[in-house]
Amino acid sequence: MATPTEKRRRLRAGLASGRLQRLPGAFSPLAAKAAADHGFDGVYVSGAALAADLALPDIGLTTLTEVAGRGGQIARATDLPTLIDADTGFGEVSNVARTIASFEDAGLAGCHLEDQVNPKRCGHLDGKQVVPAAEMVRRVAAAVKARTDPGFVVCARTDARAIEGLDAAIDRAKAYVDAGADMVFPEAMRDEAEFAAFRAAVDVPLLANMTEFGASPNLTARQLEDLGYNLVIWPVSSLRAAMGAVDELFAALRSEGTQASVVDRMQTRARLYDLVDYASYNEFDQELFNFDVPGGHHE
């Protein structure tokens, strides 16, 4: 298994490669295994997906302990670097420092912090509010100072586009870079031209959020790479797909009394066993317990 330090180096190398890093959201360790099996560059842990999985809205209700714990389970499942959503840092500036320590301990490769007020809300909802830029600068500086592994990636997200406009969002991003942010996440861009404007104005790697049902157009990985973006996330897509299938199953069970009509769309037992790697566990057992007790049952 790759160490957390190796995963962080891998993420940074990917960001510097000139090739778009593709990170689908994984709501569970098993989903992360599937992302790795399909050849993605990394895994993303969405705060919105994690909250939804707990049957909560994305309005800052989850705790650092919950997020770091689940993030660590997902990060440990694969050799891929895992980027996690830190919301507003789970409190004030001193809380941000503790958040970074917790994420490093959990084996995560990086996180993004945002400039919304605390508690935050989903970045694609109306009614968002942002803190003064100087307060977010302190958050970013605290995160950078708190990390013990310089490879841990600190990404600054700005939600200012919807509130203060594009130019103000770009000015904020530049201030966050000056404070030490390794990457910038411009949230809820309205069109391709706005994504391009951010790329023209900001020198560090940029993250694009391609969530469905949001404010941004659904650009392809090729389009984003051509725009010069370094990393793309599809944060809640896997959870939405999975829960869509769960709803179909439950509707069938309720109306038909059997799962027969949806079995052909289920993950097979063989595929599940492949993802969790039953074979290697069996080999591990054989190596450790490949002996017979002398004398059998007669002693």
Secondary structure by P-SEA (a helix, b strand, c coil): cccaaaaaaaaaaaaacccbbbbcccccaaaaaaaaaacccbbbbbaaaaaaaacccccccccaaaaaaaaaaaaacccbbbbbbcccccccaaaaaaaaaaaaaaccccccccccccccccccccccccccaaaaaaaaaaaaaacccccbbbbbbbcccccccaaaaaaaaaaaaaacccbbbbcccccaaaaaaaaaccccbbbbbbccccccccccaaaaaaacccccccccaaaaaaaaaaaaaaaaaaacccccccccccccaaaaaaaaaaaaaaaaaaaaccccccccccc
